[in-house]
Structures are given as structure tokens and as C-alpha cells.
């Protein structure tokens, strides 16, 4: 695998870098000035620059397990994600933040597992941030209190629950973004906009969250009406 990566580096230098050399030189000379903070999952199937067809310097990309945004709490442990958000908003001055979830997310599936190996202690602690989303999805399914050990009626129901969890996770972490003072201030003055995206890997489709409709709809040109197709839970923090 390493050999293939090295060969890829060689191809990058011969082709992509040479074609875009002036852009890289400009980015070094002028410094980075990304317009968008793009928060997404560490999943290897998610390729932000390919998905958005953006150029070097356009996106400030942050990735973690489950595209999670820990809520801001004074005195909390140092959070790499939180530090990145503060830097992007207060130093780089991005004008857009996208939280991009995706289908078939292993982090969301893990929320429904009752046991985790001891060597995944840090992972278990990280995933605990999504427990409220899981409970909301289960409560909606059960029309009441969620079951401690959920059992799905079959593959179709499980897939439906996974998609609902993945989308609700995006909504929850959009809400968590607003707990950061700099984010809340800039959203209030209109200099920063937040967006929730959901990438359906097998269809190559991106859906955007509409807070007025409480639903996700395919990203389309603004001149065309967007018809919400999937209702999402509003998981306010």
C-alpha cells in the first residue's frame, strides 16, 4: 500500500502540481484564505474536494469520527475540533460552515452496539456525544422512551433507523456549533452561515438541511424549487 501511495505522490508532482504550481505558490505567498470550514467524517469514502470540486485553498477541512462537533463548555478538556472551529471562524474568517454527514456511517451504527472492546475506550467516550441523538431516534420509533437494547424488525427497519440517525446527527451538531461564542456572534451579525449536508455515498447525491421544513432535500440550483424528501429530527442541544 505504501508503494502505491509513493507512486501517487510522484503522479501528483508530475501532473496536478505542475498544472497548479502558480496556485500553490500564491497560497504560500499570500497565505490561506478559505471561504468555508468543512466538517466531515474521517470515513475514507468521503473526499471533500472531489465532492465539492473545489480548489486548493478553498476549504478548511476538519475530519473526525462521526463528523461530530462537541458543544462548547468553559473549562472543558482541550478539543481539537473546538480549536479548529475557533481558528477557522476567528482567525481565518470563514463565511460558511458545512457539517457534512453521510450514509452508512460506522460511528452512527456503533451507537447501537452495547459492547465495545477495551482498546476502544477513547472511541467509546467520543461516541457518547451522539447518545442523545440515538435516544431521540429510538424514542420517535417507539413513540416514547427508547429501549436500552434496541432490536430492529429487519434489515429495512435497521437501514431506516441508520439513515435517520445519520441525518439527526448533522442537525445536532449544527446546534452544537451555535454554542461557540464566536460562531453565535457572527451568525447573528450575518457574516457567517451554517449548513447541514448529508452525502448519500451510493447515489453520489448531497442533501441539504432545511431548518424551516425540518427536512433534507437534494442540493439543487437556487433557481429551482427544492422539494424536501426526508424528514429529520430537530436534535437541539
C-alpha positions as CSV (number, residue, x, y, z in Angstrom):
1,X,0.0,0.0,0.0
2,X,2.8,2.4,0.9
3,X,4.4,1.8,-2.6
4,X,1.1,2.8,-4.3
5,X,1.0,6.0,-2.2
6,X,4.5,6.9,-3.2
7,X,3.6,6.3,-6.8
8,X,0.6,8.5,-6.3
9,X,2.9,11.3,-4.9
10,X,5.0,11.0,-8.0
11,X,2.0,11.3,-10.2
12,X,0.8,14.3,-8.2
13,X,4.0,16.1,-8.7
14,X,4.3,15.4,-12.4
15,X,0.7,16.2,-13.2
16,X,-1.6,18.0,-10.7
17,X,1.1,20.1,-9.0
18,X,2.7,21.2,-12.3
19,X,-0.7,22.3,-13.7
20,X,-1.5,24.2,-10.5
21,X,2.0,25.4,-9.5
22,X,1.1,29.0,-9.6
23,X,-1.8,28.5,-7.3
24,X,0.3,26.7,-4.7
25,X,2.9,29.5,-4.9
26,X,0.2,32.1,-4.4
27,X,-1.2,30.2,-1.4
28,X,2.3,30.2,0.2
29,X,3.0,33.9,-0.6
30,X,-0.4,35.2,0.3
31,X,-1.3,32.6,3.0
32,X,-4.5,30.6,3.1
33,X,-7.9,32.4,2.9
34,X,-10.5,29.6,2.7
35,X,-14.2,30.6,2.4
36,X,-15.6,27.5,4.0
37,X,-15.0,25.4,7.1
38,X,-15.9,21.8,6.0
39,X,-16.5,19.5,9.0
40,X,-17.0,15.9,7.9
41,X,-16.3,12.3,8.9
42,X,-12.9,10.5,8.8
43,X,-14.5,7.8,6.7
44,X,-12.2,7.0,3.8
45,X,-15.1,7.1,1.3
46,X,-15.6,10.9,1.9
47,X,-13.4,13.1,-0.3
48,X,-14.4,16.7,0.4
49,X,-12.5,18.4,-2.5
50,X,-13.8,15.8,-5.0
51,X,-17.3,16.1,-3.7
52,X,-17.4,19.9,-4.0
53,X,-15.0,20.1,-6.9
54,X,-13.1,22.8,-5.0
55,X,-9.5,24.0,-5.5
56,X,-6.6,24.1,-3.0
57,X,-7.2,26.8,-0.5
58,X,-11.0,26.8,-0.9
59,X,-11.8,24.6,2.1
60,X,-10.5,24.4,5.6
61,X,-11.3,20.7,6.2
62,X,-11.7,19.1,9.6
63,X,-12.4,15.4,10.0
64,X,-13.2,13.2,12.9
65,X,-15.1,10.1,13.7
66,X,-18.8,10.7,13.0
67,X,-18.4,14.4,11.9
68,X,-19.2,15.5,15.5
69,X,-19.0,19.0,17.0
70,X,-18.5,18.9,20.8
71,X,-20.6,21.5,22.4
72,X,-18.6,24.5,23.8
73,X,-18.2,24.3,27.5
74,X,-15.9,26.6,29.5
75,X,-13.2,24.6,31.3
76,X,-13.7,21.5,29.2
77,X,-10.8,19.4,28.0
78,X,-8.9,20.7,25.0
79,X,-10.8,19.7,21.9
80,X,-9.0,19.6,18.6
81,X,-12.4,20.1,16.8
82,X,-13.2,23.1,19.0
83,X,-9.8,24.6,18.5
84,X,-10.2,24.2,14.7
85,X,-13.6,25.9,14.8
86,X,-12.3,28.8,16.8
87,X,-9.3,29.2,14.4
88,X,-11.4,29.0,11.2
89,X,-14.0,31.5,12.5
90,X,-11.9,34.0,14.4
91,X,-8.6,33.8,12.6
92,X,-9.3,32.7,9.0
93,X,-12.6,34.5,9.0
94,X,-14.6,31.8,7.0
95,X,-18.0,32.9,5.9
96,X,-19.6,29.4,5.7
97,X,-19.5,26.3,7.8
98,X,-20.7,23.0,6.4
99,X,-21.3,19.9,8.7
100,X,-21.4,17.0,6.2
101,X,-22.7,13.6,7.4
102,X,-23.0,10.6,5.2
103,X,-24.8,7.3,4.6
104,X,-23.5,4.0,6.1
105,X,-21.7,5.8,8.9
106,X,-19.9,3.4,11.1
107,X,-19.9,5.8,14.0
108,X,-23.7,6.1,13.9
109,X,-24.0,2.3,13.7
110,X,-21.7,1.9,16.7
111,X,-24.1,4.0,18.8
112,X,-26.5,1.0,18.8
113,X,-23.9,-1.5,19.9
114,X,-24.0,-2.4,23.6
115,X,-20.4,-3.7,23.9
116,X,-17.1,-2.2,22.8
117,X,-13.6,-3.8,23.2
118,X,-11.4,-2.3,26.0
119,X,-8.9,-0.9,23.5
120,X,-11.7,1.3,22.1
121,X,-12.1,3.3,25.4
122,X,-11.3,6.6,23.8
123,X,-13.7,5.8,20.9
124,X,-16.4,4.9,23.3
125,X,-16.0,8.2,25.1
126,X,-16.0,10.1,21.8
127,X,-19.1,8.4,20.5
128,X,-21.0,9.1,23.8
129,X,-21.6,12.6,22.3
130,X,-24.1,11.0,19.9
131,X,-26.1,9.2,22.6
132,X,-28.7,11.9,22.7
133,X,-29.3,11.7,19.0
134,X,-29.6,7.9,19.2
135,X,-32.1,8.2,22.1
136,X,-34.2,10.7,20.1
137,X,-34.4,8.5,17.1
138,X,-35.3,5.5,19.2
139,X,-37.9,7.5,21.1
140,X,-39.5,8.5,17.9
141,X,-39.5,4.9,16.7
142,X,-41.1,3.7,19.9
143,X,-43.3,6.7,20.4
144,X,-41.9,7.1,23.9
145,X,-38.9,6.1,25.9
146,X,-36.1,4.3,23.9
147,X,-35.2,0.7,24.6
148,X,-31.9,0.1,26.3
149,X,-31.3,-2.8,23.9
150,X,-32.9,-1.9,20.6
151,X,-33.9,-4.7,18.3
152,X,-34.8,-3.9,14.8
153,X,-37.6,-5.7,13.0
154,X,-35.4,-6.5,10.0
155,X,-32.9,-5.1,7.5
156,X,-35.3,-2.4,6.1
157,X,-36.1,-1.0,9.6
158,X,-32.5,-1.0,10.6
159,X,-31.5,0.8,7.4
160,X,-34.2,3.4,8.0
161,X,-33.1,3.9,11.6
162,X,-29.4,4.3,10.5
163,X,-30.3,6.9,7.9
164,X,-32.5,8.8,10.4
165,X,-29.6,8.7,13.0
166,X,-27.0,9.9,10.4
167,X,-29.2,12.9,9.5
168,X,-30.2,13.7,13.0
169,X,-26.5,13.8,13.9
170,X,-25.9,16.5,11.4
171,X,-28.8,18.6,12.9
172,X,-27.5,18.1,16.4
173,X,-24.0,19.3,15.6
174,X,-25.3,22.3,13.7
175,X,-26.9,23.2,17.0
176,X,-23.7,22.5,18.9
177,X,-21.9,24.9,16.6
178,X,-24.1,27.7,17.9
179,X,-22.7,27.1,21.5
180,X,-19.4,28.6,20.3
181,X,-19.4,32.4,21.2
182,X,-17.6,33.4,18.0
183,X,-19.9,31.3,15.8
184,X,-23.1,32.6,17.5
185,X,-21.9,36.3,17.3
186,X,-21.0,36.0,13.6
187,X,-24.2,34.2,12.7
188,X,-26.2,36.9,14.5
189,X,-24.5,39.7,12.5
190,X,-24.9,37.9,9.2
191,X,-21.3,37.4,8.4
192,X,-21.4,33.6,8.9
193,X,-23.8,30.9,7.6
194,X,-24.2,27.3,8.8
195,X,-25.2,24.5,6.5
196,X,-26.0,20.8,7.2
197,X,-25.3,18.4,4.4
198,X,-25.9,14.7,4.0
199,X,-23.9,12.7,1.4
200,X,-25.5,9.6,0.1
201,X,-22.4,7.6,-1.0
202,X,-24.1,5.0,-3.2
203,X,-26.0,7.7,-5.2
204,X,-23.4,10.5,-5.3
205,X,-26.1,12.8,-4.0
206,X,-25.8,15.6,-1.4
207,X,-28.9,16.7,0.5
208,X,-29.1,20.0,2.4
209,X,-30.9,20.5,5.7
210,X,-33.8,23.0,5.6
211,X,-34.5,24.2,9.1
212,X,-37.9,25.6,8.2
213,X,-39.1,22.3,6.8
214,X,-37.1,20.2,9.3
215,X,-36.1,18.1,6.4
216,X,-33.3,17.3,4.0
217,X,-33.6,17.9,0.2
218,X,-31.2,17.4,-2.7
219,X,-28.9,20.2,-3.3
220,X,-30.1,22.0,-6.5
221,X,-29.7,25.3,-8.3
222,X,-31.3,28.1,-6.4
223,X,-33.5,29.0,-9.3
224,X,-35.2,25.6,-8.9
225,X,-37.7,24.8,-6.1
226,X,-36.3,22.4,-3.6
227,X,-38.7,19.7,-2.5
228,X,-37.9,18.2,0.9
229,X,-37.8,14.4,0.7
230,X,-36.5,13.2,4.1
231,X,-37.8,14.5,7.4
232,X,-35.1,14.8,10.1
233,X,-35.3,15.1,13.8
234,X,-34.5,18.5,15.2
235,X,-31.9,17.5,17.8
236,X,-31.4,20.8,19.6
237,X,-28.7,20.8,22.3
